[in-house]
Amino acid sequence: MTREKDAINRLIDAKEGYKEYLTDEAIDIAIEAIEQTGWIPVSERLPEKEMNCLVTDSLGKIHKVTFYYALDGREPYFSGCYCVRAWMPLPAPYEPQESEG
């Protein structure tokens, strides 16, 4: 098990057992942050429909693509990229802090 998966599992356990110490929202934010820190194998799960993401192909190259399902709604594919091994969400856009003007 990866460190990220272990952290997610521990947070889920904490969410179920320590309601008085941690809010659901805080735990959900932490889980989402951990999930977005690394590559997700396509064998493990696929992105949400029409999600823009980064993918790595069988040659180790990285591409920015959009994830779709074919017209039949069953066959998943990544726009313009074949042999996708893993994907990750795009980071959130940069937002300057108030002090940055």
Buried (B, 14 or more C-beta within 10 A) or exposed (E): EEEBEEBBEEBEEBBEEEEEEBEEEEBEEBBEEBBBEEBBEBEEEBBEEEBEBBBBBEEEEEBEBBBBEEEEEEEBBBEEBEEBBBBBBEEEEEEEEEEEE
